[in-house]
Amino acid sequence: MPKELERTEPLLSEIETLRREVTRLKDIEQRCQKADGALKAIKERNRLLGDSTPLGIFTIDAQGVITGINRKMLSMFAWPSSDDPASMNIFDCRPLTASGIVADIQRCIAQNKPVVTERPYISPQGANIHLRCYFSPVPGSDDAVGGVMAIVEDYTDMKRTEEALRESEKRYRQLFQSAPIALIEWDVSHLKAYLEKLRASDVTNFREYLEGHPREVHHCWSLIKTVDYNQAFLKLMGVADSAGPSGDFIPTEAEGFLRMAREIILLAAAGNTAEEREETIVTTTGEPKIVLGKSLVVSGHEDTLERVAIAMVDISQRKKAEAALRESEQRFRDQALRDGLTGLYNQRYLYQSLAVWIDGAKNADTPISVIFMDLDHFKTIVDTHGHLNGSRAIQKVAGTIANCLQEPAFAVAYAGDEFVVVLPGMDQPRALQKASEIRASMKNTVYVLDQGIEVRLRASFGIATFPQHATDLNGLIAAADQALFAIKEAGKDAVGQFQNR
């Protein structure tokens, strides 16, 4: 028995060893199955990713044999008939050779560098398409190229869009340059970024900030870059057609520039670049011009403000014409309210303005005095020296009266040789003083008429005061006229005050 045990023990040990080996191998087999399953899952996921991507993808070895290809790639080219596309050689594909793609792949292999190209191509459906190809060398052994990975993009729509954009840009430039109005294009993106930086540092009121930091106006203006301008702009700025601009278009030290620049910067800070406004600019020759400016962000640059076009129309002549028209209208209005002989106000103005003054005096509780005056013995002047010299005498006396008055007081040529003087804010004693001043000035003046005729003129004065003597327009004038009549009856050449009865 011991001998039999001696013979079986090695066998039992070997069996146990084999049993452990079988267990280990089964474990390895299970792990291999799991790894194989994971690999298949990865391959399937990669296949799904490759087939779902809008890009054509294939890989080849150094001899051109396809080692992988996705569905998009198969649909992009007219491949030779084959049950297994992966068995094809890319170098034998005539459409790829004709398009130049094969040459690009061979260059990638030869140079061992990525190659990016754009190629026109006729699709299997006969459509003209544009391809953008990315070829990357796949490392092999000993630093040699083991193959190439290719990604091919159909960018026909993008190409057409780019061409349309270029054509649109070309038309825009042609219109820009040929436009009859002045156009300049600015890049405001740097200014926008700087203003956003200031805003981030708690600057909220940019107008207040610029007023407190005047140097910032020049700095902000320097951040606006001129991109382009047309001939009409050069003409507006006084730059010769044959000469390009040197330095700034606009003198940057003028107060008008600082005001204009500040407003433009504030518009950029508010994000309002499409405002229409009038500005006064100074040309390179120093000539001020009033322009109507309208800015507009070029489409596609709304967020960055890289391109902002400004159209400017010179309205200087229009403004001069408008000013002349306003002046003419004012002159006609004044003429309608002025006496043609003396230049003093007329009765129409008297009744319009005195009513307003009385309303104001009622509210402010202030007096208004009126002087009614009439030249003494004026008929004798006319009978002796003629009507023309009579008119000249009235003109001379009107000048004397006007020289004695300061606004808001005013004189009115009432009728013939009669005058009315309105004294807002003056009570009766001050009105008496003013009437005496006019009377004394007339008495001390020798009036020279036509042909050197010298005469001395006298007048009678009647004074009435609101609200002491009357509370309305007509009552006040009537009271002054009544005071004048009393002086005329008493002997003339004197100043009388209205007497309440």
C-alpha positions as CSV (number, residue, x, y, z in Angstrom):
1,M,0.0,0.0,0.0
2,P,2.7,2.5,0.7
3,K,4.1,1.8,-2.7
4,E,0.8,2.4,-4.3
5,L,0.4,5.7,-2.4
6,E,3.8,6.7,-3.5
7,R,2.7,6.1,-7.2
8,T,-0.7,7.9,-6.9
9,E,0.4,11.0,-4.9
10,P,2.2,12.6,-7.9
11,L,-0.8,11.9,-10.1
12,L,-3.1,13.5,-7.6
13,S,-0.8,16.5,-7.3
14,E,-0.7,16.8,-11.1
15,I,-4.5,16.5,-11.3
16,E,-4.8,19.2,-8.7
17,T,-2.4,21.4,-10.6
18,L,-4.3,20.8,-13.8
19,R,-7.6,21.6,-12.1
20,R,-6.2,24.9,-10.9
21,E,-4.9,25.6,-14.4
22,V,-8.3,24.9,-15.8
23,T,-9.9,27.3,-13.4
24,R,-7.3,30.0,-14.3
25,L,-7.9,29.4,-18.0
26,K,-11.6,29.7,-17.5
27,D,-11.1,32.9,-15.7
28,I,-8.9,34.2,-18.5
29,E,-11.5,33.0,-21.1
30,Q,-14.2,35.0,-19.3
31,R,-12.0,38.0,-19.2
32,C,-11.2,37.6,-22.8
33,Q,-14.9,37.3,-23.6
34,K,-15.6,40.5,-21.6
35,A,-12.8,42.3,-23.3
36,D,-14.0,41.1,-26.7
37,G,-17.5,42.3,-25.9
38,A,-16.2,45.6,-24.8
39,L,-14.1,45.9,-27.9
40,K,-17.1,45.0,-30.1
41,A,-19.1,47.6,-28.2
42,I,-16.4,50.2,-28.8
43,K,-16.2,49.3,-32.4
44,E,-20.0,49.5,-32.7
45,R,-20.1,52.8,-30.9
46,N,-17.3,54.1,-33.1
47,R,-19.2,52.8,-36.1
48,L,-22.3,54.6,-35.0
49,L,-20.4,57.7,-34.3
50,G,-18.7,57.5,-37.6
51,D,-21.9,56.8,-39.5
52,S,-23.9,59.5,-37.8
53,T,-21.4,62.3,-38.2
54,P,-22.0,64.6,-41.2
55,L,-18.3,64.3,-42.1
56,G,-16.9,61.6,-44.4
57,I,-14.2,59.6,-42.6
58,F,-11.8,56.9,-43.8
59,T,-8.5,55.5,-42.9
60,I,-5.9,53.8,-45.1
61,D,-2.5,52.1,-44.7
62,A,0.6,53.4,-46.2
63,Q,-0.1,51.4,-49.4
64,G,-3.6,53.1,-49.8
65,V,-5.7,50.1,-48.7
66,I,-8.8,51.3,-46.9
67,T,-8.8,50.1,-43.3
68,G,-12.0,51.9,-42.2
69,I,-14.7,53.9,-43.8
70,N,-18.0,55.4,-42.6
71,R,-21.4,55.6,-44.3
72,K,-21.1,59.3,-45.1
73,M,-17.9,58.7,-46.9
74,L,-19.4,55.9,-49.0
75,S,-22.2,58.2,-50.1
76,M,-19.9,61.1,-51.1
77,F,-17.9,59.4,-53.8
78,A,-18.6,57.1,-56.7
79,W,-16.6,54.1,-55.3
80,P,-15.9,51.0,-57.4
81,S,-18.4,48.2,-56.9
82,S,-17.3,46.0,-54.1
83,D,-18.9,43.8,-51.5
84,D,-16.3,45.0,-48.9
85,P,-15.3,48.7,-49.3
86,A,-12.6,48.1,-46.8
87,S,-10.8,45.9,-49.3
88,M,-10.5,48.7,-51.8
89,N,-7.3,50.7,-52.5
90,I,-7.8,54.4,-52.4
91,F,-5.2,55.0,-55.0
92,D,-7.3,53.0,-57.5
93,C,-10.3,55.2,-57.1
94,R,-10.5,57.3,-60.3
95,P,-12.9,60.0,-59.0
96,L,-10.6,60.7,-56.0
97,T,-7.6,60.8,-58.3
98,A,-9.3,63.1,-60.7
99,S,-10.3,65.5,-57.9
100,G,-6.8,65.7,-56.7
101,I,-7.5,64.1,-53.3
102,V,-5.2,61.1,-54.0
103,A,-2.4,63.5,-54.7
104,D,-3.1,65.3,-51.4
105,I,-3.0,61.9,-49.5
106,Q,0.3,61.0,-51.2
107,R,1.7,64.4,-50.2
108,C,0.6,63.8,-46.6
109,I,2.4,60.4,-46.6
110,A,5.6,61.8,-48.3
111,Q,5.9,64.8,-46.0
112,N,4.6,63.1,-42.9
113,K,2.6,66.2,-42.1
114,P,-1.1,67.1,-42.0
115,V,-2.5,68.4,-45.2
116,V,-5.7,70.6,-45.5
117,T,-7.1,71.3,-48.9
118,E,-10.3,72.4,-50.6
119,R,-11.4,70.6,-53.8
120,P,-14.3,71.0,-56.2
121,Y,-16.0,67.7,-57.0
122,I,-18.9,66.3,-58.9
123,S,-21.0,64.1,-56.7
124,P,-22.4,60.7,-57.8
125,Q,-25.7,62.5,-58.4
126,G,-23.9,64.9,-60.8
127,A,-24.0,67.9,-58.5
128,N,-21.1,70.4,-58.3
129,I,-19.9,70.3,-54.6
130,H,-17.0,71.7,-52.7
131,L,-15.0,69.5,-50.3
132,R,-12.7,70.5,-47.5
133,C,-10.3,67.7,-46.7
134,Y,-8.2,67.1,-43.6
135,F,-5.5,64.4,-43.9
136,S,-3.4,63.4,-40.9
137,P,-0.5,60.9,-41.0
138,V,-0.9,57.9,-38.7
139,P,2.4,56.9,-37.0
140,G,3.9,53.5,-37.9
141,S,7.0,51.8,-36.7
142,D,10.4,53.4,-36.8
143,D,8.8,56.9,-37.2
144,A,7.5,55.8,-40.6
145,V,4.0,56.7,-41.8
146,G,1.7,53.8,-41.1
147,G,-1.3,55.3,-42.9
148,V,-3.6,58.3,-43.2
149,M,-6.8,59.3,-41.4
150,A,-9.0,61.5,-43.7
151,I,-11.9,63.7,-42.8
152,V,-13.8,65.1,-45.7
153,E,-16.4,67.9,-45.2
154,D,-19.0,68.9,-47.8
155,Y,-19.0,72.7,-47.3
156,T,-20.9,73.6,-50.5
157,D,-23.5,75.6,-48.6
158,M,-20.9,77.3,-46.6
159,K,-18.9,78.1,-49.8
160,R,-22.0,79.5,-51.4
161,T,-22.7,81.6,-48.3
162,E,-19.1,82.9,-48.3
163,E,-19.3,83.8,-52.0
164,A,-22.6,85.5,-51.4
165,L,-21.1,87.4,-48.5
166,R,-18.1,88.4,-50.6
167,E,-20.5,89.6,-53.4
168,S,-22.6,91.4,-50.9
169,E,-19.5,93.1,-49.4
170,K,-18.3,94.0,-52.9
171,R,-21.7,95.6,-53.7
172,Y,-21.7,97.4,-50.4
173,R,-18.2,98.8,-51.0
174,Q,-19.2,99.9,-54.5
175,L,-22.3,101.7,-53.1
176,F,-20.3,103.0,-50.2
177,Q,-17.6,104.6,-52.5
178,S,-20.1,105.9,-55.1
179,A,-22.6,107.3,-52.7
180,P,-23.2,111.1,-53.2
181,I,-23.4,111.6,-49.4
182,A,-20.4,111.6,-47.1
183,L,-19.9,108.1,-45.6
184,I,-17.3,107.0,-43.0
185,E,-17.0,103.6,-41.4
186,W,-15.7,103.2,-37.9
187,D,-14.5,100.3,-35.7
188,V,-16.0,101.1,-32.3
189,S,-15.3,97.7,-30.8
190,H,-12.3,98.9,-28.8
191,L,-14.3,101.8,-27.4
192,K,-17.1,99.4,-26.5
193,A,-14.7,97.1,-24.7
194,Y,-13.2,100.0,-22.8
195,L,-16.6,101.4,-21.7
196,E,-17.6,97.9,-20.5
197,K,-14.5,97.8,-18.5
198,L,-15.4,101.2,-16.9
199,R,-18.9,99.9,-16.2
200,A,-17.4,96.9,-14.5
201,S,-15.4,99.2,-12.3
202,D,-18.7,100.8,-11.1
203,V,-18.9,103.7,-13.5
204,T,-22.6,104.2,-14.0
205,N,-23.1,107.8,-15.0
206,F,-20.8,108.2,-18.0
207,R,-21.8,111.8,-18.7
208,E,-20.8,112.8,-15.2
209,Y,-17.6,110.7,-15.5
210,L,-16.5,112.3,-18.8
211,E,-17.2,115.8,-17.4
212,G,-15.1,115.0,-14.4
213,H,-12.3,113.4,-16.5
214,P,-12.0,115.5,-19.6
215,R,-8.8,113.7,-20.8
216,E,-10.9,110.5,-21.0
217,V,-12.8,112.1,-24.0
218,H,-9.6,112.1,-26.0
219,H,-8.6,108.7,-24.9
220,C,-12.0,107.2,-25.8
221,W,-12.0,109.0,-29.1
222,S,-8.6,107.5,-29.9
223,L,-10.2,104.0,-29.5
224,I,-12.5,104.7,-32.5
225,K,-10.7,103.4,-35.6
226,T,-11.5,104.6,-39.1
227,V,-12.1,101.6,-41.4
228,D,-13.1,103.4,-44.6
229,Y,-14.5,106.6,-46.1
230,N,-15.7,107.7,-49.5
231,Q,-14.8,110.6,-51.8
232,A,-17.9,112.6,-50.7
233,F,-16.6,112.5,-47.1
234,L,-13.2,113.8,-48.2
235,K,-14.9,116.6,-50.1
236,L,-17.1,117.4,-47.0
237,M,-13.9,117.6,-44.8
238,G,-12.1,119.7,-47.3
239,V,-9.5,117.1,-48.3
240,A,-8.4,117.1,-52.0
241,D,-9.6,114.1,-54.0
242,S,-6.1,113.1,-54.9
243,A,-4.8,113.4,-51.4
244,G,-5.4,110.9,-48.6
245,P,-6.1,112.2,-45.1
246,S,-3.1,112.9,-42.9
247,G,-3.8,112.7,-39.1
248,D,-7.3,113.5,-37.7
249,F,-10.1,114.5,-40.0
250,I,-11.4,116.8,-37.3
251,P,-9.4,119.2,-35.1
252,T,-9.4,117.5,-31.7
253,E,-8.7,120.6,-29.6
254,A,-11.7,122.6,-30.5
255,E,-14.5,123.0,-27.9
256,G,-17.0,121.9,-30.5
257,F,-15.1,118.7,-31.1
258,L,-15.1,117.9,-27.4
259,R,-18.8,118.4,-27.2
260,M,-19.5,116.3,-30.3
261,A,-17.0,113.5,-29.2
262,R,-18.6,113.4,-25.7
263,E,-22.1,112.8,-27.2
264,I,-20.8,110.1,-29.5
265,I,-19.1,108.3,-26.6
266,L,-22.3,108.5,-24.6
267,L,-24.3,107.0,-27.4
268,A,-21.8,104.1,-27.6
269,A,-22.1,103.7,-23.8
270,A,-25.9,103.5,-24.1
271,G,-25.7,101.1,-27.0
272,N,-27.6,103.5,-29.1
273,T,-25.7,103.8,-32.4
274,A,-28.6,104.4,-34.7
275,E,-29.5,107.9,-33.6
276,E,-29.9,110.8,-36.1
277,R,-28.5,114.1,-34.8
278,E,-27.2,117.4,-36.0
279,E,-23.6,118.3,-35.3
280,T,-21.3,121.2,-36.1
281,I,-17.9,119.9,-37.4
282,V,-14.8,121.8,-38.3
283,T,-13.2,120.7,-41.6
284,T,-9.5,120.3,-42.1
285,T,-9.5,123.9,-43.5
286,G,-11.0,125.3,-40.4
287,E,-14.5,125.8,-41.9
288,P,-17.4,125.0,-39.6
289,K,-20.2,123.0,-41.1
290,I,-23.5,121.8,-39.8
291,V,-24.2,118.2,-40.7
292,L,-27.1,115.8,-40.2
293,G,-25.5,112.5,-39.1
294,K,-27.1,109.1,-39.0
295,S,-25.1,106.0,-37.8
296,L,-26.0,102.4,-38.5
297,V,-24.2,99.2,-37.4
298,V,-23.3,97.1,-40.4
299,S,-25.3,93.8,-40.3
300,G,-23.5,91.0,-38.5
301,H,-21.5,93.4,-36.2
302,E,-24.3,94.4,-33.8
303,D,-22.6,92.8,-30.8
304,T,-19.0,93.9,-31.4
305,L,-19.6,97.3,-33.1
306,E,-16.6,96.5,-35.3
307,R,-18.3,98.2,-38.3
308,V,-20.4,101.3,-37.8
309,A,-21.3,103.3,-40.9
310,I,-22.0,107.0,-40.4
311,A,-23.7,109.0,-43.1
312,M,-23.4,112.8,-43.1
313,V,-25.3,115.4,-45.1
314,D,-24.1,118.9,-45.2
315,I,-27.1,121.1,-44.1
316,S,-25.1,124.3,-43.6
317,Q,-26.8,126.1,-46.5
318,R,-30.2,124.8,-45.4
319,K,-29.5,126.1,-41.9
320,K,-28.5,129.5,-43.3
321,A,-31.6,129.6,-45.4
322,E,-33.8,128.7,-42.4
323,A,-32.1,131.4,-40.3
324,A,-32.6,133.9,-43.1
325,L,-36.2,132.9,-43.3
326,R,-36.7,133.2,-39.6
327,E,-35.0,136.6,-39.6
328,S,-37.2,137.7,-42.5
329,E,-40.3,136.4,-40.8
330,Q,-39.2,138.3,-37.6
331,R,-38.6,141.4,-39.6
332,F,-42.0,141.2,-41.2
333,R,-43.6,140.6,-37.8
334,D,-41.7,143.6,-36.4
335,Q,-42.7,145.7,-39.4
336,A,-46.4,144.8,-38.8
337,L,-46.0,146.1,-35.2
338,R,-43.8,149.1,-36.1
339,D,-44.7,152.6,-37.4
340,G,-43.3,153.1,-40.8
341,L,-42.4,156.7,-40.3
342,T,-40.8,156.7,-36.8
343,G,-39.8,153.1,-36.3
344,L,-41.6,153.2,-32.9
345,Y,-44.2,150.6,-32.1
346,N,-47.7,151.1,-33.5
347,Q,-51.2,151.0,-32.0
348,R,-51.6,147.3,-32.8
349,Y,-48.5,146.5,-30.6
350,L,-49.7,148.9,-27.9
351,Y,-53.1,147.2,-27.4
352,Q,-51.5,143.7,-27.6
353,S,-48.6,144.2,-25.3
354,L,-50.2,146.6,-22.8
355,A,-53.0,144.1,-22.1
356,V,-50.4,141.5,-21.3
357,W,-48.5,143.9,-19.1
358,I,-51.6,144.7,-17.2
359,D,-52.4,141.0,-16.6
360,G,-48.9,140.5,-15.3
361,A,-49.1,143.6,-13.1
362,K,-52.4,142.3,-11.5
363,N,-50.7,139.0,-10.6
364,A,-47.5,140.6,-9.4
365,D,-49.2,143.6,-7.7
366,T,-47.0,146.1,-9.5
367,P,-47.9,149.5,-11.1
368,I,-47.8,150.4,-14.8
369,S,-47.8,154.1,-15.9
370,V,-48.8,155.5,-19.3
371,I,-47.7,158.8,-20.8
372,F,-49.9,160.3,-23.5
373,M,-48.1,163.2,-25.3
374,D,-48.9,165.5,-28.1
375,L,-46.7,168.1,-29.9
376,D,-47.7,171.7,-29.4
377,H,-48.4,174.0,-32.3
378,F,-47.5,171.2,-34.8
379,K,-49.9,172.6,-37.4
380,T,-47.7,175.8,-37.5
381,I,-44.7,173.6,-38.4
382,V,-46.6,172.0,-41.2
383,D,-48.1,175.3,-42.5
384,T,-44.7,177.0,-42.4
385,H,-42.3,174.3,-43.6
386,G,-44.5,171.8,-45.4
387,H,-45.8,168.3,-44.8
388,L,-42.4,166.6,-45.5
389,N,-40.7,168.7,-42.8
390,G,-43.7,168.0,-40.5
391,S,-43.0,164.3,-41.0
392,R,-39.3,164.9,-40.4
393,A,-40.1,166.7,-37.1
394,I,-42.2,163.7,-35.9
395,Q,-39.2,161.4,-36.7
396,K,-36.9,163.6,-34.8
397,V,-39.1,163.8,-31.7
398,A,-39.5,160.0,-31.9
399,G,-35.8,159.7,-31.6
400,T,-35.7,161.9,-28.6
401,I,-38.4,159.8,-26.8
402,A,-36.6,156.6,-27.6
403,N,-33.3,157.9,-26.3
404,C,-34.9,158.5,-22.9
405,L,-36.3,155.0,-22.5
406,Q,-34.8,151.7,-21.3
407,E,-36.5,148.3,-21.6
408,P,-39.1,147.2,-20.7
409,A,-40.4,150.8,-21.3
410,F,-41.4,151.4,-24.9
411,A,-42.8,154.2,-27.0
412,V,-45.7,154.1,-29.5
413,A,-46.4,156.4,-32.5
414,Y,-50.1,156.7,-31.7
415,A,-51.5,158.9,-34.4
416,G,-50.1,162.0,-36.3
417,D,-48.1,164.0,-33.8
418,E,-49.4,161.9,-30.8
419,F,-47.2,159.5,-28.8
420,V,-47.8,157.0,-26.0
421,V,-45.1,155.9,-23.6
422,V,-45.6,152.7,-21.6
423,L,-43.7,152.4,-18.3
424,P,-44.0,148.9,-16.8
425,G,-43.2,148.8,-13.0
426,M,-43.3,152.6,-12.7
427,D,-45.6,154.3,-10.2
428,Q,-47.0,157.9,-10.7
429,P,-44.0,159.8,-9.2
430,R,-41.5,157.9,-11.4
431,A,-43.7,158.4,-14.4
432,L,-43.8,162.1,-13.7
433,Q,-40.0,162.1,-13.5
434,K,-39.7,160.3,-16.9
435,A,-42.2,162.6,-18.6
436,S,-40.2,165.6,-17.3
437,E,-37.0,164.1,-18.6
438,I,-38.5,163.7,-22.1
439,R,-39.9,167.3,-22.0
440,A,-36.5,168.7,-20.9
441,S,-34.7,166.8,-23.6
442,M,-37.1,168.2,-26.3
443,K,-36.7,171.7,-24.9
444,N,-32.9,171.4,-25.0
445,T,-32.8,170.1,-28.6
446,V,-32.7,172.1,-31.8
447,Y,-34.3,169.9,-34.5
448,V,-32.7,170.3,-37.9
449,L,-35.2,169.6,-40.7
450,D,-34.7,169.4,-44.5
451,Q,-32.7,172.2,-46.2
452,G,-31.1,173.0,-42.8
453,I,-34.3,174.4,-41.2
454,E,-33.9,174.6,-37.4
455,V,-36.9,174.4,-35.2
456,R,-37.6,174.0,-31.5
457,L,-40.5,171.7,-30.5
458,R,-42.6,171.5,-27.4
459,A,-45.2,168.9,-26.2
460,S,-47.9,168.4,-23.6
461,F,-47.9,165.3,-21.4
462,G,-50.7,163.4,-19.6
463,I,-50.0,160.6,-17.1
464,A,-52.2,157.8,-15.7
465,T,-51.1,154.9,-13.5
466,F,-52.5,151.4,-13.1
467,P,-54.2,150.4,-10.8
468,Q,-54.6,153.9,-9.2
469,H,-56.4,155.5,-12.1
470,A,-57.7,152.6,-14.1
471,T,-57.9,148.8,-13.9
472,D,-57.9,147.9,-17.6
473,L,-56.3,148.7,-20.9
474,N,-58.8,151.1,-22.3
475,G,-59.4,152.8,-19.1
476,L,-55.7,153.5,-18.5
477,I,-55.2,155.0,-22.0
478,A,-58.4,157.0,-21.7
479,A,-57.2,158.4,-18.3
480,A,-53.8,159.4,-19.7
481,D,-55.6,161.1,-22.7
482,Q,-57.9,162.9,-20.3
483,A,-54.8,164.2,-18.3
484,L,-53.3,165.4,-21.6
485,F,-56.5,167.2,-22.7
486,A,-56.5,169.0,-19.3
487,I,-52.9,170.3,-20.0
488,K,-53.8,171.3,-23.5
489,E,-56.8,173.3,-22.1
490,A,-54.6,174.9,-19.5
491,G,-52.0,176.3,-21.8
492,K,-49.8,173.4,-23.1
493,D,-46.1,172.6,-22.7
494,A,-46.5,171.0,-19.4
495,V,-46.9,167.6,-17.6
496,G,-50.2,166.7,-16.0
497,Q,-51.5,163.8,-14.0
498,F,-54.9,162.2,-14.1
499,Q,-57.1,163.6,-11.4
500,N,-59.8,161.4,-9.9
501,R,-63.1,163.2,-9.6
